[in-house]
Amino acid sequence: MTTLYRSSPYVEEFHRRASAAAQQIAGDDYEIVMVNDGSPDNSVEIAAHLTDTDSHVVVIDLSRNFGHHKAIMTGLAHARGDTVFLIDSDLEEAPEFLVNFDAQLRQQGCDVVYGVQATRKGGWFERWSGEWFYRMFQLLTGVALPRNVLTARLMTRRYVAALLLHKEREIFIAGLWHITGFEQRPQVVQKLHSSETTYTFRRKMSLLVNSVTSFSNAPLINIFYFGTCISLIASLYTLYLLIQWLFLSRPVSGWTSVMASIWLLGGMIISFIGVVGIYLSKIFSETKHRPYTIVKQVYAKSQD
């Protein structure tokens, strides 16, 4: 199962290699599900053409771009296999991973085998920002996600069914993979680097905010404790000022520090209100019960 977005250069080769890998494992009993996530190129036309000649291919064309994670959940809901192999279609993750993943799944009797990069791709900034993301996520939520995880993973039917029980509209799929549980085992693989990453530092910051607020209420709880600490410090400082005024009879200098404190507290209050606002927006999105995605059309060859 894969998603398509600006994937036209890769679709045909992906199909050929994925088909060959699937045939090694399952003979003729397999399907290749491709979810077109509103790709602006002709990815869906190329994929739909494959369904004319290959009855194993199913193409799900979404009505617009809903996002990678939501497209993945839609594809998993349509996949019918006893095991489901999820992978990106840009060939940076080799479809041939399926063979070794299946061997490990059968040998160890686990429910998930997922790919892990031996070394994170990209320059020093990309590697640093990726590591920073995982550290900040763990610090803010208390959840330690596996590092350098790839999209590529082989999952049993019962794991996929459990994963699809999650119904929240704000999806952080790496977190959902982790909290779904079951026995999950890593396999170190080599990911190719055929294109520049689209995850800039700004996008990673946005992803961090969305993932933390979608996955944990820890920031709201931390606001309470942080506010309590500030109140305690302010009370102690007030007591110090009273002692100065009652017993030492001399004014306390420091208008600069007073103004700095006002600006500091004002900034923190605004940021705290902003955190609460983010959670309110999440609640607003969830209460509307909008679907993950809207399927415009499904392309598949009749298997009569």
SELO-823904 format. One record per residue (C-alpha): residue in three letters; x, y, z; residue number from 1. Coordinates in nm, 3 decimals, padded with zeros to 5 digits. Layout:
N
<node resn="ALA" xx="X" yy="Y" zz="Z" resi="NUM"/>
...
//
This chain:
304
<node resn="MET" xx="00.000" yy="00.000" zz="00.000" resi="1"/>
<node resn="THR" xx="00.134" yy="00.341" zz="-00.093" resi="2"/>
<node resn="THR" xx="00.030" yy="00.703" zz="-00.144" resi="3"/>
<node resn="LEU" xx="00.082" yy="00.915" zz="-00.454" resi="4"/>
<node resn="TYR" xx="00.182" yy="01.281" zz="-00.454" resi="5"/>
<node resn="ARG" xx="00.405" yy="01.416" zz="-00.731" resi="6"/>
<node resn="SER" xx="00.485" yy="01.050" zz="-00.797" resi="7"/>
<node resn="SER" xx="00.450" yy="01.030" zz="-01.175" resi="8"/>
<node resn="PRO" xx="00.823" yy="00.958" zz="-01.236" resi="9"/>
<node resn="TYR" xx="00.809" yy="00.660" zz="-01.000" resi="10"/>
<node resn="VAL" xx="00.467" yy="00.495" zz="-01.040" resi="11"/>
<node resn="GLU" xx="00.550" yy="00.244" zz="-01.316" resi="12"/>
<node resn="GLU" xx="00.883" yy="00.133" zz="-01.169" resi="13"/>
<node resn="PHE" xx="00.726" yy="00.112" zz="-00.823" resi="14"/>
<node resn="HIS" xx="00.451" yy="-00.109" zz="-00.962" resi="15"/>
<node resn="ARG" xx="00.698" yy="-00.338" zz="-01.135" resi="16"/>
<node resn="ARG" xx="00.924" yy="-00.381" zz="-00.832" resi="17"/>
<node resn="ALA" xx="00.640" yy="-00.405" zz="-00.579" resi="18"/>
<node resn="SER" xx="00.468" yy="-00.670" zz="-00.791" resi="19"/>
<node resn="ALA" xx="00.787" yy="-00.876" zz="-00.814" resi="20"/>
<node resn="ALA" xx="00.841" yy="-00.858" zz="-00.436" resi="21"/>
<node resn="ALA" xx="00.478" yy="-00.946" zz="-00.360" resi="22"/>
<node resn="GLN" xx="00.489" yy="-01.245" zz="-00.595" resi="23"/>
<node resn="GLN" xx="00.788" yy="-01.385" zz="-00.406" resi="24"/>
<node resn="ILE" xx="00.584" yy="-01.380" zz="-00.086" resi="25"/>
<node resn="ALA" xx="00.226" yy="-01.453" zz="-00.191" resi="26"/>
<node resn="GLY" xx="00.235" yy="-01.587" zz="-00.544" resi="27"/>
<node resn="ASP" xx="-00.067" yy="-01.446" zz="-00.724" resi="28"/>
<node resn="ASP" xx="-00.264" yy="-01.366" zz="-00.407" resi="29"/>
<node resn="TYR" xx="-00.186" yy="-01.000" zz="-00.345" resi="30"/>
<node resn="GLU" xx="-00.307" yy="-00.647" zz="-00.419" resi="31"/>
<node resn="ILE" xx="-00.131" yy="-00.313" zz="-00.461" resi="32"/>
<node resn="VAL" xx="-00.334" yy="-00.024" zz="-00.319" resi="33"/>
<node resn="MET" xx="-00.235" yy="00.324" zz="-00.436" resi="34"/>
<node resn="VAL" xx="-00.398" yy="00.630" zz="-00.280" resi="35"/>
<node resn="ASN" xx="-00.377" yy="00.947" zz="-00.490" resi="36"/>
<node resn="ASP" xx="-00.362" yy="01.232" zz="-00.239" resi="37"/>
<node resn="GLY" xx="-00.468" yy="01.510" zz="-00.476" resi="38"/>
<node resn="SER" xx="-00.141" yy="01.496" zz="-00.669" resi="39"/>
<node resn="PRO" xx="-00.105" yy="01.796" zz="-00.905" resi="40"/>
<node resn="ASP" xx="00.074" yy="01.588" zz="-01.171" resi="41"/>
<node resn="ASN" xx="-00.060" yy="01.293" zz="-01.373" resi="42"/>
<node resn="SER" xx="00.018" yy="01.028" zz="-01.111" resi="43"/>
<node resn="VAL" xx="-00.345" yy="00.911" zz="-01.093" resi="44"/>
<node resn="GLU" xx="-00.372" yy="00.876" zz="-01.473" resi="45"/>
<node resn="ILE" xx="-00.060" yy="00.657" zz="-01.483" resi="46"/>
<node resn="ALA" xx="-00.179" yy="00.448" zz="-01.188" resi="47"/>
<node resn="ALA" xx="-00.531" yy="00.414" zz="-01.330" resi="48"/>
<node resn="HIS" xx="-00.385" yy="00.291" zz="-01.658" resi="49"/>
<node resn="LEU" xx="-00.210" yy="00.011" zz="-01.467" resi="50"/>
<node resn="THR" xx="-00.549" yy="-00.119" zz="-01.350" resi="51"/>
<node resn="ASP" xx="-00.641" yy="-00.189" zz="-01.714" resi="52"/>
<node resn="THR" xx="-00.371" yy="-00.455" zz="-01.742" resi="53"/>
<node resn="ASP" xx="-00.314" yy="-00.565" zz="-01.381" resi="54"/>
<node resn="SER" xx="-00.609" yy="-00.683" zz="-01.170" resi="55"/>
<node resn="HIS" xx="-00.392" yy="-00.666" zz="-00.857" resi="56"/>
<node resn="VAL" xx="-00.380" yy="-00.284" zz="-00.865" resi="57"/>
<node resn="VAL" xx="-00.642" yy="-00.075" zz="-00.686" resi="58"/>
<node resn="VAL" xx="-00.623" yy="00.304" zz="-00.716" resi="59"/>
<node resn="ILE" xx="-00.814" yy="00.523" zz="-00.470" resi="60"/>
<node resn="ASP" xx="-00.844" yy="00.879" zz="-00.600" resi="61"/>
<node resn="LEU" xx="-00.915" yy="01.133" zz="-00.325" resi="62"/>
<node resn="SER" xx="-01.117" yy="01.445" zz="-00.401" resi="63"/>
<node resn="ARG" xx="-00.828" yy="01.674" zz="-00.298" resi="64"/>
<node resn="ASN" xx="-00.506" yy="01.677" zz="-00.100" resi="65"/>
<node resn="PHE" xx="-00.581" yy="01.576" zz="00.259" resi="66"/>
<node resn="GLY" xx="-00.226" yy="01.509" zz="00.376" resi="67"/>
<node resn="HIS" xx="00.007" yy="01.211" zz="00.380" resi="68"/>
<node resn="HIS" xx="-00.104" yy="01.067" zz="00.714" resi="69"/>
<node resn="LYS" xx="-00.476" yy="01.082" zz="00.637" resi="70"/>
<node resn="ALA" xx="-00.417" yy="00.928" zz="00.295" resi="71"/>
<node resn="ILE" xx="-00.230" yy="00.641" zz="00.464" resi="72"/>
<node resn="MET" xx="-00.522" yy="00.574" zz="00.699" resi="73"/>
<node resn="THR" xx="-00.762" yy="00.573" zz="00.404" resi="74"/>
<node resn="GLY" xx="-00.546" yy="00.323" zz="00.217" resi="75"/>
<node resn="LEU" xx="-00.520" yy="00.096" zz="00.521" resi="76"/>
<node resn="ALA" xx="-00.900" yy="00.101" zz="00.552" resi="77"/>
<node resn="HIS" xx="-00.926" yy="-00.027" zz="00.192" resi="78"/>
<node resn="ALA" xx="-00.646" yy="-00.287" zz="00.215" resi="79"/>
<node resn="ARG" xx="-00.774" yy="-00.646" zz="00.245" resi="80"/>
<node resn="GLY" xx="-00.461" yy="-00.858" zz="00.289" resi="81"/>
<node resn="ASP" xx="-00.375" yy="-01.076" zz="00.588" resi="82"/>
<node resn="THR" xx="-00.059" yy="-00.867" zz="00.607" resi="83"/>
<node resn="VAL" xx="-00.021" yy="-00.511" zz="00.480" resi="84"/>
<node resn="PHE" xx="00.307" yy="-00.364" zz="00.359" resi="85"/>
<node resn="LEU" xx="00.311" yy="00.015" zz="00.379" resi="86"/>
<node resn="ILE" xx="00.577" yy="00.207" zz="00.187" resi="87"/>
<node resn="ASP" xx="00.636" yy="00.540" zz="00.014" resi="88"/>
<node resn="SER" xx="00.618" yy="00.538" zz="-00.365" resi="89"/>
<node resn="ASP" xx="00.924" yy="00.757" zz="-00.436" resi="90"/>
<node resn="LEU" xx="01.156" yy="00.451" zz="-00.429" resi="91"/>
<node resn="GLU" xx="01.378" yy="00.598" zz="-00.158" resi="92"/>
<node resn="GLU" xx="01.246" yy="00.299" zz="00.036" resi="93"/>
<node resn="ALA" xx="01.295" yy="-00.013" zz="-00.174" resi="94"/>
<node resn="PRO" xx="00.987" yy="-00.230" zz="-00.238" resi="95"/>
<node resn="GLU" xx="01.223" yy="-00.527" zz="-00.199" resi="96"/>
<node resn="PHE" xx="01.228" yy="-00.457" zz="00.177" resi="97"/>
<node resn="LEU" xx="00.909" yy="-00.668" zz="00.182" resi="98"/>
<node resn="VAL" xx="01.100" yy="-00.995" zz="00.146" resi="99"/>
<node resn="ASN" xx="01.321" yy="-00.945" zz="00.453" resi="100"/>
<node resn="PHE" xx="01.039" yy="-00.788" zz="00.652" resi="101"/>
<node resn="ASP" xx="00.818" yy="-01.091" zz="00.586" resi="102"/>
<node resn="ALA" xx="01.096" yy="-01.330" zz="00.686" resi="103"/>
<node resn="GLN" xx="01.145" yy="-01.148" zz="01.018" resi="104"/>
<node resn="LEU" xx="00.770" yy="-01.128" zz="01.082" resi="105"/>
<node resn="ARG" xx="00.732" yy="-01.504" zz="01.038" resi="106"/>
<node resn="GLN" xx="01.049" yy="-01.594" zz="01.226" resi="107"/>
<node resn="GLN" xx="00.982" yy="-01.375" zz="01.532" resi="108"/>
<node resn="GLY" xx="00.603" yy="-01.406" zz="01.535" resi="109"/>
<node resn="CYS" xx="00.556" yy="-01.032" zz="01.583" resi="110"/>
<node resn="ASP" xx="00.280" yy="-00.808" zz="01.449" resi="111"/>
<node resn="VAL" xx="00.489" yy="-00.529" zz="01.295" resi="112"/>
<node resn="VAL" xx="00.830" yy="-00.507" zz="01.134" resi="113"/>
<node resn="TYR" xx="00.926" yy="-00.146" zz="01.064" resi="114"/>
<node resn="GLY" xx="01.223" yy="00.004" zz="00.887" resi="115"/>
<node resn="VAL" xx="01.481" yy="00.216" zz="01.067" resi="116"/>
<node resn="GLN" xx="01.751" yy="00.419" zz="00.893" resi="117"/>
<node resn="ALA" xx="02.105" yy="00.313" zz="00.973" resi="118"/>
<node resn="THR" xx="02.201" yy="00.681" zz="00.954" resi="119"/>
<node resn="ARG" xx="01.964" yy="00.971" zz="00.900" resi="120"/>
<node resn="LYS" xx="01.987" yy="01.114" zz="00.550" resi="121"/>
<node resn="GLY" xx="02.065" yy="01.477" zz="00.466" resi="122"/>
<node resn="GLY" xx="02.311" yy="01.739" zz="00.587" resi="123"/>
<node resn="TRP" xx="02.400" yy="01.830" zz="00.941" resi="124"/>
<node resn="PHE" xx="02.102" yy="02.062" zz="00.985" resi="125"/>
<node resn="GLU" xx="01.850" yy="01.801" zz="00.870" resi="126"/>
<node resn="ARG" xx="02.004" yy="01.540" zz="01.098" resi="127"/>
<node resn="TRP" xx="02.016" yy="01.781" zz="01.394" resi="128"/>
<node resn="SER" xx="01.660" yy="01.906" zz="01.345" resi="129"/>
<node resn="GLY" xx="01.532" yy="01.548" zz="01.316" resi="130"/>
<node resn="GLU" xx="01.701" yy="01.450" zz="01.642" resi="131"/>
<node resn="TRP" xx="01.578" yy="01.772" zz="01.804" resi="132"/>
<node resn="PHE" xx="01.220" yy="01.687" zz="01.702" resi="133"/>
<node resn="TYR" xx="01.228" yy="01.347" zz="01.874" resi="134"/>
<node resn="ARG" xx="01.389" yy="01.490" zz="02.190" resi="135"/>
<node resn="MET" xx="01.138" yy="01.775" zz="02.217" resi="136"/>
<node resn="PHE" xx="00.846" yy="01.541" zz="02.156" resi="137"/>
<node resn="GLN" xx="00.962" yy="01.311" zz="02.435" resi="138"/>
<node resn="LEU" xx="01.024" yy="01.606" zz="02.668" resi="139"/>
<node resn="LEU" xx="00.679" yy="01.756" zz="02.609" resi="140"/>
<node resn="THR" xx="00.474" yy="01.433" zz="02.606" resi="141"/>
<node resn="GLY" xx="00.676" yy="01.179" zz="02.802" resi="142"/>
<node resn="VAL" xx="00.647" yy="00.933" zz="02.510" resi="143"/>
<node resn="ALA" xx="00.970" yy="00.796" zz="02.363" resi="144"/>
<node resn="LEU" xx="00.915" yy="00.723" zz="01.995" resi="145"/>
<node resn="PRO" xx="01.159" yy="00.503" zz="01.802" resi="146"/>
<node resn="ARG" xx="01.417" yy="00.723" zz="01.627" resi="147"/>
<node resn="ASN" xx="01.471" yy="00.751" zz="01.250" resi="148"/>
<node resn="VAL" xx="01.166" yy="00.540" zz="01.166" resi="149"/>
<node resn="LEU" xx="01.066" yy="00.503" zz="00.801" resi="150"/>
<node resn="THR" xx="00.721" yy="00.474" zz="00.650" resi="151"/>
<node resn="ALA" xx="00.807" yy="00.120" zz="00.534" resi="152"/>
<node resn="ARG" xx="00.647" yy="-00.138" zz="00.763" resi="153"/>
<node resn="LEU" xx="00.483" yy="-00.478" zz="00.737" resi="154"/>
<node resn="MET" xx="00.176" yy="-00.521" zz="00.958" resi="155"/>
<node resn="THR" xx="-00.057" yy="-00.807" zz="01.044" resi="156"/>
<node resn="ARG" xx="-00.431" yy="-00.779" zz="00.988" resi="157"/>
<node resn="ARG" xx="-00.511" yy="-00.758" zz="01.360" resi="158"/>
<node resn="TYR" xx="-00.264" yy="-00.472" zz="01.406" resi="159"/>
<node resn="VAL" xx="-00.411" yy="-00.280" zz="01.111" resi="160"/>
<node resn="ALA" xx="-00.762" yy="-00.333" zz="01.248" resi="161"/>
<node resn="ALA" xx="-00.652" yy="-00.197" zz="01.586" resi="162"/>
<node resn="LEU" xx="-00.477" yy="00.100" zz="01.424" resi="163"/>
<node resn="LEU" xx="-00.795" yy="00.191" zz="01.238" resi="164"/>
<node resn="LEU" xx="-00.986" yy="00.211" zz="01.567" resi="165"/>
<node resn="HIS" xx="-00.825" yy="00.552" zz="01.623" resi="166"/>
<node resn="LYS" xx="-01.079" yy="00.806" zz="01.500" resi="167"/>
<node resn="GLU" xx="-00.921" yy="01.144" zz="01.578" resi="168"/>
<node resn="ARG" xx="-00.913" yy="01.392" zz="01.290" resi="169"/>
<node resn="GLU" xx="-00.579" yy="01.548" zz="01.387" resi="170"/>
<node resn="ILE" xx="-00.349" yy="01.258" zz="01.302" resi="171"/>
<node resn="PHE" xx="00.009" yy="01.211" zz="01.414" resi="172"/>
<node resn="ILE" xx="00.064" yy="00.872" zz="01.261" resi="173"/>
<node resn="ALA" xx="00.405" yy="00.794" zz="01.415" resi="174"/>
<node resn="GLY" xx="00.242" yy="00.832" zz="01.755" resi="175"/>
<node resn="LEU" xx="-00.054" yy="00.615" zz="01.655" resi="176"/>
<node resn="TRP" xx="00.181" yy="00.344" zz="01.531" resi="177"/>
<node resn="HIS" xx="00.350" yy="00.344" zz="01.870" resi="178"/>
<node resn="ILE" xx="00.049" yy="00.356" zz="02.105" resi="179"/>
<node resn="THR" xx="-00.145" yy="00.089" zz="01.914" resi="180"/>
<node resn="GLY" xx="00.088" yy="-00.155" zz="02.084" resi="181"/>
<node resn="PHE" xx="00.135" yy="-00.521" zz="01.990" resi="182"/>
<node resn="GLU" xx="00.483" yy="-00.662" zz="01.935" resi="183"/>
<node resn="GLN" xx="00.677" yy="-00.436" zz="01.700" resi="184"/>
<node resn="ARG" xx="01.031" yy="-00.509" zz="01.586" resi="185"/>
<node resn="PRO" xx="01.273" yy="-00.283" zz="01.394" resi="186"/>
<node resn="GLN" xx="01.486" yy="-00.376" zz="01.095" resi="187"/>
<node resn="VAL" xx="01.777" yy="-00.155" zz="00.997" resi="188"/>
<node resn="VAL" xx="01.765" yy="-00.066" zz="00.627" resi="189"/>
<node resn="GLN" xx="01.937" yy="00.175" zz="00.392" resi="190"/>
<node resn="LYS" xx="01.718" yy="00.454" zz="00.260" resi="191"/>
<node resn="LEU" xx="01.816" yy="00.621" zz="-00.066" resi="192"/>
<node resn="HIS" xx="01.833" yy="00.997" zz="-00.100" resi="193"/>
<node resn="SER" xx="01.688" yy="01.080" zz="-00.440" resi="194"/>
<node resn="SER" xx="01.529" yy="01.416" zz="-00.362" resi="195"/>
<node resn="GLU" xx="01.553" yy="01.709" zz="-00.123" resi="196"/>
<node resn="THR" xx="01.336" yy="01.690" zz="00.185" resi="197"/>
<node resn="THR" xx="01.024" yy="01.905" zz="00.191" resi="198"/>
<node resn="TYR" xx="01.035" yy="01.923" zz="00.570" resi="199"/>
<node resn="THR" xx="01.194" yy="02.261" zz="00.639" resi="200"/>
<node resn="PHE" xx="01.266" yy="02.374" zz="00.994" resi="201"/>
<node resn="ARG" xx="00.943" yy="02.576" zz="00.988" resi="202"/>
<node resn="ARG" xx="00.742" yy="02.268" zz="00.884" resi="203"/>
<node resn="LYS" xx="00.911" yy="02.060" zz="01.153" resi="204"/>
<node resn="MET" xx="00.816" yy="02.323" zz="01.413" resi="205"/>
<node resn="SER" xx="00.457" yy="02.313" zz="01.287" resi="206"/>
<node resn="LEU" xx="00.461" yy="01.931" zz="01.295" resi="207"/>
<node resn="LEU" xx="00.598" yy="01.936" zz="01.651" resi="208"/>
<node resn="VAL" xx="00.322" yy="02.169" zz="01.774" resi="209"/>
<node resn="ASN" xx="00.050" yy="01.970" zz="01.598" resi="210"/>
<node resn="SER" xx="00.182" yy="01.632" zz="01.707" resi="211"/>
<node resn="VAL" xx="00.229" yy="01.730" zz="02.072" resi="212"/>
<node resn="THR" xx="-00.113" yy="01.896" zz="02.105" resi="213"/>
<node resn="SER" xx="-00.283" yy="01.611" zz="01.917" resi="214"/>
<node resn="PHE" xx="-00.110" yy="01.341" zz="02.116" resi="215"/>
<node resn="SER" xx="-00.080" yy="01.469" zz="02.472" resi="216"/>
<node resn="ASN" xx="-00.234" yy="01.709" zz="02.724" resi="217"/>
<node resn="ALA" xx="00.103" yy="01.757" zz="02.894" resi="218"/>
<node resn="PRO" xx="00.143" yy="02.124" zz="02.783" resi="219"/>
<node resn="LEU" xx="-00.186" yy="02.215" zz="02.955" resi="220"/>
<node resn="ILE" xx="-00.075" yy="02.042" zz="03.275" resi="221"/>
<node resn="ASN" xx="00.268" yy="02.205" zz="03.256" resi="222"/>
<node resn="ILE" xx="00.105" yy="02.549" zz="03.227" resi="223"/>
<node resn="PHE" xx="-00.059" yy="02.489" zz="03.565" resi="224"/>
<node resn="TYR" xx="00.267" yy="02.389" zz="03.732" resi="225"/>
<node resn="PHE" xx="00.460" yy="02.669" zz="03.566" resi="226"/>
<node resn="GLY" xx="00.201" yy="02.924" zz="03.677" resi="227"/>
<node resn="THR" xx="00.215" yy="02.784" zz="04.031" resi="228"/>
<node resn="CYS" xx="00.593" yy="02.827" zz="04.039" resi="229"/>
<node resn="ILE" xx="00.566" yy="03.186" zz="03.915" resi="230"/>
<node resn="SER" xx="00.304" yy="03.261" zz="04.182" resi="231"/>
<node resn="LEU" xx="00.529" yy="03.116" zz="04.452" resi="232"/>
<node resn="ILE" xx="00.827" yy="03.321" zz="04.336" resi="233"/>
<node resn="ALA" xx="00.609" yy="03.635" zz="04.319" resi="234"/>
<node resn="SER" xx="00.481" yy="03.571" zz="04.673" resi="235"/>
<node resn="LEU" xx="00.834" yy="03.537" zz="04.809" resi="236"/>
<node resn="TYR" xx="00.939" yy="03.856" zz="04.632" resi="237"/>
<node resn="THR" xx="00.635" yy="04.040" zz="04.775" resi="238"/>
<node resn="LEU" xx="00.731" yy="03.924" zz="05.122" resi="239"/>
<node resn="TYR" xx="01.083" yy="04.057" zz="05.064" resi="240"/>
<node resn="LEU" xx="00.944" yy="04.399" zz="04.962" resi="241"/>
<node resn="LEU" xx="00.726" yy="04.415" zz="05.275" resi="242"/>
<node resn="ILE" xx="01.024" yy="04.338" zz="05.496" resi="243"/>
<node resn="GLN" xx="01.222" yy="04.613" zz="05.322" resi="244"/>
<node resn="TRP" xx="00.941" yy="04.864" zz="05.374" resi="245"/>
<node resn="LEU" xx="00.858" yy="04.776" zz="05.738" resi="246"/>
<node resn="PHE" xx="01.199" yy="04.724" zz="05.891" resi="247"/>
<node resn="LEU" xx="01.464" yy="04.880" zz="05.670" resi="248"/>
<node resn="SER" xx="01.272" yy="05.200" zz="05.582" resi="249"/>
<node resn="ARG" xx="01.432" yy="05.247" zz="05.245" resi="250"/>
<node resn="PRO" xx="01.279" yy="05.214" zz="04.900" resi="251"/>
<node resn="VAL" xx="01.383" yy="04.932" zz="04.671" resi="252"/>
<node resn="SER" xx="01.539" yy="05.050" zz="04.345" resi="253"/>
<node resn="GLY" xx="01.502" yy="04.867" zz="04.016" resi="254"/>
<node resn="TRP" xx="01.240" yy="05.005" zz="03.781" resi="255"/>
<node resn="THR" xx="01.416" yy="04.828" zz="03.493" resi="256"/>
<node resn="SER" xx="01.366" yy="04.490" zz="03.655" resi="257"/>
<node resn="VAL" xx="01.001" yy="04.575" zz="03.727" resi="258"/>
<node resn="MET" xx="00.934" yy="04.661" zz="03.363" resi="259"/>
<node resn="ALA" xx="01.123" yy="04.351" zz="03.246" resi="260"/>
<node resn="SER" xx="00.910" yy="04.139" zz="03.479" resi="261"/>
<node resn="ILE" xx="00.590" yy="04.294" zz="03.341" resi="262"/>
<node resn="TRP" xx="00.693" yy="04.221" zz="02.983" resi="263"/>
<node resn="LEU" xx="00.804" yy="03.869" zz="03.077" resi="264"/>
<node resn="LEU" xx="00.481" yy="03.785" zz="03.256" resi="265"/>
<node resn="GLY" xx="00.275" yy="03.945" zz="02.981" resi="266"/>
<node resn="GLY" xx="00.451" yy="03.738" zz="02.715" resi="267"/>
<node resn="MET" xx="00.405" yy="03.418" zz="02.914" resi="268"/>
<node resn="ILE" xx="00.035" yy="03.489" zz="02.970" resi="269"/>
<node resn="ILE" xx="-00.018" yy="03.544" zz="02.597" resi="270"/>
<node resn="SER" xx="00.174" yy="03.225" zz="02.509" resi="271"/>
<node resn="PHE" xx="-00.024" yy="03.027" zz="02.767" resi="272"/>
<node resn="ILE" xx="-00.350" yy="03.156" zz="02.623" resi="273"/>
<node resn="GLY" xx="-00.217" yy="03.054" zz="02.281" resi="274"/>
<node resn="VAL" xx="-00.158" yy="02.697" zz="02.401" resi="275"/>
<node resn="VAL" xx="-00.511" yy="02.681" zz="02.537" resi="276"/>
<node resn="GLY" xx="-00.635" yy="02.822" zz="02.204" resi="277"/>
<node resn="ILE" xx="-00.457" yy="02.545" zz="02.012" resi="278"/>
<node resn="TYR" xx="-00.629" yy="02.280" zz="02.223" resi="279"/>
<node resn="LEU" xx="-00.965" yy="02.454" zz="02.175" resi="280"/>
<node resn="SER" xx="-00.910" yy="02.446" zz="01.798" resi="281"/>
<node resn="LYS" xx="-00.837" yy="02.072" zz="01.820" resi="282"/>
<node resn="ILE" xx="-01.160" yy="02.018" zz="02.014" resi="283"/>
<node resn="PHE" xx="-01.346" yy="02.225" zz="01.754" resi="284"/>
<node resn="SER" xx="-01.207" yy="02.006" zz="01.473" resi="285"/>
<node resn="GLU" xx="-01.288" yy="01.682" zz="01.652" resi="286"/>
<node resn="THR" xx="-01.646" yy="01.774" zz="01.742" resi="287"/>
<node resn="LYS" xx="-01.737" yy="01.836" zz="01.377" resi="288"/>
<node resn="HIS" xx="-01.666" yy="01.468" zz="01.294" resi="289"/>
<node resn="ARG" xx="-01.548" yy="01.542" zz="00.944" resi="290"/>
<node resn="PRO" xx="-01.418" yy="01.236" zz="00.753" resi="291"/>
<node resn="TYR" xx="-01.046" yy="01.171" zz="00.719" resi="292"/>
<node resn="THR" xx="-01.073" yy="01.198" zz="00.345" resi="293"/>
<node resn="ILE" xx="-01.329" yy="01.195" zz="00.064" resi="294"/>
<node resn="VAL" xx="-01.285" yy="00.933" zz="-00.207" resi="295"/>
<node resn="LYS" xx="-01.368" yy="01.066" zz="-00.551" resi="296"/>
<node resn="GLN" xx="-01.325" yy="00.741" zz="-00.746" resi="297"/>
<node resn="VAL" xx="-01.181" yy="00.392" zz="-00.714" resi="298"/>
<node resn="TYR" xx="-01.005" yy="00.237" zz="-01.014" resi="299"/>
<node resn="ALA" xx="-00.979" yy="-00.143" zz="-01.025" resi="300"/>
<node resn="LYS" xx="-01.005" yy="-00.409" zz="-01.293" resi="301"/>
<node resn="SER" xx="-01.296" yy="-00.648" zz="-01.257" resi="302"/>
<node resn="GLN" xx="-01.187" yy="-00.989" zz="-01.132" resi="303"/>
<node resn="ASP" xx="-01.495" yy="-01.184" zz="-01.252" resi="304"/>
//
